[in-house]
Amino acid sequence: MKIARIVVLMVAVVAGGTAYVLSRRGTVTAPAPQVTKSVDTVGVLVARRDIDVGRRLTADDLTWQSWPTSSAGDGTIRQTNSPDAIGEYTGAVARGPFFSGEPIRTQKIIKADGSGFLSAILASGMRAVSIEVNEDKRAAGFILPNDRVDVLLTHKDTEAQKRGTDQLVTETVLTNIRVLTVGQTIEEKDGDRSVAGKTPVTLELDPGQAEILASASENGTLSLSLRSIADSAPGTGGTAKREANSISIVRYGVPSVATSR
């Protein structure tokens, strides 16, 4: 009797243990509840499509888009502050390019009030001056609006002329100048239209630089030299005049001299 009871008790213990293990294997641990943080959003005026420099905005160019309030920085146009902004900014001029979905910032647009786009994209105190440049003297046509260039003047060497010889010299008269527009003049000859040999290029200059360019254009041939984007910081443009073995550089009335090598 004792042995039978012991056997029955052992079987019961083993069965109970097996049932416990199997029940633990089938238990699925419930995932910890996730806490969702609400993000404050605000309607921001954005470009519905790509917008080029100088383009007048239309209602179809603009739309509202929800942005996190923390990401809507200064200069963005918020729907809470300007609910009629689409109508208000229709007709404004883009002073810089916009990509589709990019917020419309007040610093990059201007209400031209009927003025031309050039006067709208000009920085305060600057002037737009156009010159004609041969296509082969415009970096083979790769100079585009918003590039920065140096203006070169090629003319006859007066000292060489005194010696009875013709010799051309080239000097840099303007440096780091922003290009506003590049246009092509179409000439008609014998009923056929073609691109003219010279291309009008409009540059952004201060009044002093405008005077230098006007004088240079009467004294020789002008050409443009494209600058690297890494060497084209805005606000560093100036004039340069080569003298003997040095270069006398005048930037906004402040002269400096660098010795040429």
C-alpha positions as CSV (number, residue, x, y, z in Angstrom):
1,M,0.0,0.0,0.0
2,K,2.8,2.4,0.8
3,I,4.6,1.8,-2.4
4,A,1.4,2.3,-4.4
5,R,0.6,5.5,-2.7
6,I,4.2,6.7,-3.3
7,V,3.9,5.9,-7.0
8,V,0.5,7.6,-7.4
9,L,1.9,10.7,-5.6
10,M,5.0,10.8,-7.9
11,V,2.8,10.5,-11.0
12,A,0.6,13.3,-9.7
13,V,3.6,15.6,-9.1
14,V,5.1,14.9,-12.5
15,A,1.7,15.5,-14.2
16,G,1.3,18.7,-12.3
17,G,4.8,20.0,-13.2
18,T,4.3,19.1,-16.8
19,A,0.9,21.0,-16.9
20,Y,2.6,24.0,-15.3
21,V,5.4,24.1,-17.9
22,L,3.0,23.7,-20.8
23,S,0.8,26.5,-19.4
24,R,3.7,28.8,-19.1
25,R,4.8,28.2,-22.7
26,G,1.4,29.1,-24.0
27,T,1.3,32.4,-22.1
28,V,1.7,35.5,-24.3
29,T,3.1,38.5,-22.5
30,A,1.0,41.5,-23.2
31,P,3.1,44.4,-24.7
32,A,3.7,47.4,-22.5
33,P,1.3,50.2,-23.3
34,Q,2.8,52.9,-25.5
35,V,2.4,56.5,-24.6
36,T,1.8,58.6,-27.6
37,K,2.8,62.2,-27.3
38,S,0.7,64.7,-29.2
39,V,2.6,67.1,-31.4
40,D,1.4,70.6,-31.8
41,T,1.1,71.6,-35.5
42,V,0.4,74.8,-37.4
43,G,-0.6,75.5,-40.9
44,V,2.3,77.0,-42.9
45,L,2.2,78.5,-46.4
46,V,4.4,76.4,-48.7
47,A,5.2,76.2,-52.4
48,R,2.8,73.9,-54.3
49,R,5.4,73.5,-57.1
50,D,9.0,74.7,-57.9
51,I,9.2,78.5,-58.2
52,D,12.0,80.2,-60.1
53,V,13.7,83.5,-59.2
54,G,11.8,86.5,-60.4
55,R,8.5,84.7,-60.9
56,R,5.3,86.3,-59.8
57,L,3.4,84.1,-57.4
58,T,-0.1,82.9,-58.3
59,A,-2.7,81.3,-56.1
60,D,-1.9,78.0,-57.7
61,D,1.7,78.3,-56.6
62,L,0.7,78.3,-52.9
63,T,-0.9,76.0,-50.4
64,W,-1.3,75.4,-46.7
65,Q,0.6,72.5,-45.1
66,S,0.6,71.2,-41.5
67,W,4.0,71.6,-39.8
68,P,5.2,70.9,-36.3
69,T,5.0,74.2,-34.4
70,S,8.6,73.8,-33.2
71,S,9.8,73.5,-36.8
72,A,8.0,76.6,-38.2
73,G,10.8,79.0,-37.8
74,D,11.0,82.8,-38.1
75,G,9.8,84.2,-41.5
76,T,7.3,81.4,-42.2
77,I,3.7,82.5,-42.9
78,R,1.4,80.8,-40.4
79,Q,-2.3,80.3,-41.1
80,T,-3.2,81.3,-37.6
81,N,-1.7,84.8,-38.1
82,S,-2.5,85.3,-41.8
83,P,-5.4,83.2,-42.9
84,D,-5.8,85.1,-46.1
85,A,-2.1,84.9,-47.0
86,I,-2.6,83.1,-50.3
87,G,-4.6,86.1,-51.6
88,E,-2.3,88.6,-50.0
89,Y,0.9,87.2,-51.6
90,T,-0.5,86.5,-55.0
91,G,1.4,88.7,-57.4
92,A,4.5,88.9,-55.1
93,V,7.9,88.3,-56.7
94,A,10.2,85.5,-55.6
95,R,13.6,86.9,-54.7
96,G,15.0,83.4,-54.5
97,P,14.1,80.0,-55.8
98,F,11.6,77.7,-53.9
99,F,11.3,74.0,-54.1
100,S,7.9,72.2,-54.0
101,G,6.9,71.9,-50.3
102,E,9.3,74.5,-49.1
103,P,7.8,77.1,-46.7
104,I,7.3,80.5,-48.2
105,R,9.5,82.9,-46.2
106,T,8.9,86.6,-46.2
107,Q,12.7,87.2,-46.6
108,K,12.6,85.5,-50.1
109,I,9.5,87.3,-51.5
110,I,8.6,90.9,-52.1
111,K,5.4,92.7,-53.1
112,A,6.5,94.5,-56.2
113,D,3.3,96.5,-56.6
114,G,3.5,96.4,-60.4
115,S,7.2,97.0,-60.7
116,G,9.5,94.8,-62.8
117,F,11.0,91.7,-61.3
118,L,14.5,93.0,-61.6
119,S,13.8,95.9,-59.2
120,A,12.2,93.4,-56.8
121,I,15.2,91.0,-56.6
122,L,17.8,93.8,-56.4
123,A,19.3,94.2,-52.9
124,S,18.9,97.6,-51.3
125,G,21.4,100.2,-52.6
126,M,22.3,98.1,-55.6
127,R,21.9,98.7,-59.3
128,A,21.2,96.4,-62.3
129,V,23.6,97.1,-65.2
130,S,23.6,95.2,-68.5
131,I,26.5,94.5,-70.7
132,E,26.9,92.6,-74.0
133,V,29.4,89.7,-73.8
134,N,30.4,87.4,-76.7
135,E,29.1,83.8,-76.0
136,D,32.6,82.4,-76.2
137,K,33.7,85.0,-73.5
138,R,30.9,83.9,-71.1
139,A,32.5,80.6,-70.0
140,A,31.1,78.9,-73.1
141,G,27.5,79.7,-72.0
142,F,27.7,78.1,-68.6
143,I,27.2,81.3,-66.6
144,L,23.7,81.4,-65.2
145,P,21.6,83.7,-63.0
146,N,22.8,83.8,-59.4
147,D,26.3,82.7,-60.3
148,R,29.1,85.0,-59.3
149,V,31.7,86.2,-61.7
150,D,34.8,88.4,-62.2
151,V,34.6,91.0,-65.0
152,L,37.7,91.2,-67.2
153,L,38.8,94.0,-69.4
154,T,41.0,93.3,-72.4
155,H,42.5,96.4,-74.1
156,K,45.6,97.6,-75.9
157,D,48.7,98.3,-73.8
158,T,49.3,102.1,-74.1
159,E,53.0,101.7,-73.2
160,A,53.5,99.1,-76.0
161,Q,51.7,101.5,-78.4
162,K,54.2,104.2,-77.6
163,R,57.0,101.7,-78.6
164,G,55.2,101.1,-81.9
165,T,53.9,97.7,-81.1
166,D,50.4,96.3,-80.5
167,Q,50.0,94.3,-77.4
168,L,46.8,93.4,-75.5
169,V,46.6,93.2,-71.8
170,T,43.8,91.9,-69.6
171,E,42.9,93.1,-66.1
172,T,40.2,92.3,-63.6
173,V,38.1,95.3,-63.0
174,L,35.3,93.8,-60.9
175,T,35.3,90.8,-58.6
176,N,32.7,88.5,-57.1
177,I,29.7,90.1,-58.9
178,R,26.3,88.5,-58.8
179,V,24.7,87.7,-62.2
180,L,21.0,88.7,-62.3
181,T,19.9,87.6,-65.7
182,V,21.4,86.1,-68.9
183,G,19.4,86.7,-72.0
184,Q,19.8,85.9,-75.7
185,T,19.2,88.5,-78.4
186,I,17.6,87.0,-81.5
187,E,18.6,88.5,-84.8
188,E,16.7,88.0,-88.0
189,K,18.6,87.7,-91.3
190,D,17.2,86.7,-94.7
191,G,14.0,85.5,-92.9
192,D,15.9,83.2,-90.5
193,R,16.3,83.8,-86.8
194,S,19.4,83.0,-84.9
195,V,21.1,83.7,-81.6
196,A,23.1,86.9,-81.8
197,G,26.9,86.8,-81.3
198,K,26.6,88.9,-78.2
199,T,24.5,88.0,-75.2
200,P,23.2,90.6,-72.8
201,V,24.2,89.9,-69.2
202,T,22.7,91.9,-66.3
203,L,24.9,92.3,-63.2
204,E,24.1,93.5,-59.7
205,L,26.5,96.4,-58.8
206,D,26.8,99.2,-56.3
207,P,26.8,102.8,-57.8
208,G,30.6,102.9,-57.8
209,Q,31.0,99.6,-59.5
210,A,28.4,100.6,-62.1
211,E,30.6,103.7,-63.0
212,I,33.7,101.5,-63.3
213,L,31.9,99.0,-65.6
214,A,30.5,101.8,-67.8
215,S,34.0,103.3,-68.2
216,A,35.6,99.8,-68.9
217,S,33.1,99.0,-71.6
218,E,34.3,102.0,-73.6
219,N,37.9,101.1,-73.3
220,G,38.1,97.6,-74.5
221,T,36.4,94.2,-74.6
222,L,34.7,92.7,-71.6
223,S,34.5,89.1,-70.6
224,L,33.3,87.1,-67.6
225,S,35.2,84.6,-65.5
226,L,33.0,82.2,-63.5
227,R,33.9,81.8,-59.8
228,S,33.7,78.6,-57.8
229,I,30.7,78.5,-55.5
230,A,33.1,77.9,-52.6
231,D,34.8,81.2,-53.5
232,S,31.6,83.3,-54.0
233,A,30.5,84.5,-50.6
234,P,27.9,87.4,-51.0
235,G,29.0,90.8,-49.8
236,T,32.7,90.4,-50.7
237,G,32.6,91.9,-54.2
238,G,34.9,94.7,-55.1
239,T,37.0,96.2,-57.8
240,A,40.5,95.3,-58.7
241,K,43.1,97.3,-60.7
242,R,46.4,95.8,-61.7
243,E,49.5,98.0,-61.4
244,A,53.0,96.9,-62.2
245,N,53.8,94.0,-59.9
246,S,51.0,94.5,-57.5
247,I,47.2,94.5,-57.5
248,S,45.5,97.4,-55.9
249,I,42.1,96.2,-54.7
250,V,39.3,98.6,-53.6
251,R,36.4,97.1,-51.8
252,Y,33.6,99.6,-51.2
253,G,36.1,102.5,-50.8
254,V,38.6,100.6,-48.7
255,P,41.9,100.1,-50.6
256,S,44.4,97.3,-50.0
257,V,47.4,96.2,-52.0
258,A,48.4,92.6,-52.7
259,T,51.8,91.8,-54.4
260,S,51.5,89.6,-57.5
261,R,53.7,86.6,-57.8
